[in-house]
């Protein structure tokens, strides 16, 4: 995965009633924790996976987030929710 983006038809939103982040897909809704929502919010098909890691590391005082970000993106890709814009 080089430039992750959400699958066509998917969008992120925050449900004020349930107070949770969600990924809306044609097949339903995926409930997200705030961290996953933040990562997926950066998956725009323009940024590389490394750009996303770097942006989050800058937000969190240089924390080493590479493995966690890659793991999340890979898991979402396995579920068909994230695709590689470079492909």
PyMOL commands that set and color helices and strands:
alter all, ss='L'
color gray80, all
select helices_A, chain A and resi 34-41+49-59+66-78
alter helices_A, ss='H'
color red, helices_A
select strands_A, chain A and resi 4-6+11-15+20-25+28-32+82-84
alter strands_A, ss='S'
color yellow, strands_A
deselect
rebuild
show_as cartoon
